[in-house]
Amino acid sequence: METIVMDKTFVKKILVTGVGGPTPRSFVRAVKYFGGAHKSSFEFIGVDSNPLAYGLYDRDLFEKSFVVPRADAEQYWDVMNAVVEENAIDAAIVLPETEVLEWSRNHSKLKRTIKLHLPDYRLAKELVNKYQLHTLLNGTEYVPCFLKLKPEYYSFDNLKNELGGTFWVRSTEGSSGLGSLKIESPHVLTQWITMNPDVSEFIATEYLPGRNMACKLLYFNDKLLASACAERVKYIMAKTAPSGITGNTSFGRLLNEPRLVDISADALNVISKKIGTGLNGIFTVDYKEDVNGKPKITEINIRHVAFTSSIAAGGANLPLDTLLVLFDEESRYSKATHYTFKEPYVFLRDVDAYPIVMKESDLLK
């Protein structure tokens, strides 16, 4: 992406929501640790609804922090407006899905004009539901075979006939692999549904045994400005989840996968045209490869994901790109940058730890 030189005499104040989660903190780390000449151009103000949220007390990342109501609370916008006004906020980075939806729908409730980078609410609402996503892409080669699974009524035989003897189930909404498990027998499926009483709807898909990859696409006003790809290999606290997937990558690879960029961009174009919206925001398109090594889309996140600072450490700093474009209107339509990596880099992450990026050949044997 074209280098944008900002006025260093004026530090921009950035509100970051949901700082108790790893993704908002990863966004800020990408800028403060790997932002080069721009790392001091931004001051971050953190908010979260949980007073025990780690990020509220991380002074290495946030100059100030505030406890706010949940996004669905009646007082939410009154409190957010007070934080925005009293701290002279210039822009907001909204990252938890529930808040992305709330801000996309109701950001007109803001009393102060600030910079925002949000998807259209109609698009966001469709993408957060994995069954709706698969339905919108049905008829393309981009998604696996799938069926909706209602806990109160389903036929294992029908699932097996449509998806094969081994298939994957997960909640249609939610992150961190909510409700996810590999299913090989009716007994296991029955037990799994019983163990997840809060999941009102599952999606069942053909089992995809290949690589787990992600493609991040940065859009501003219907133009693709940047992309980067990575592979998830292992997960933090994987043993705590029956599926082995916690949604927080501990070991991964930075990838040069132009075909993922092409598929992701085309899939988003297909979806946005069906819904009748443009494309604006950051989208993380998740993939698993089928038995033939063909990538299939499993979900599309409407936000950054937790390893965003790891790819920033490798040179693909999409959080910094986001902020620089937000504050430079003239460069908004500059040529897209598709980040590639000169070396086969891997990244290592741990809970609240500084990410490590190195050549895979340098891993200890």
Disulfide bonds with the S-S distance in Angstrom:
none
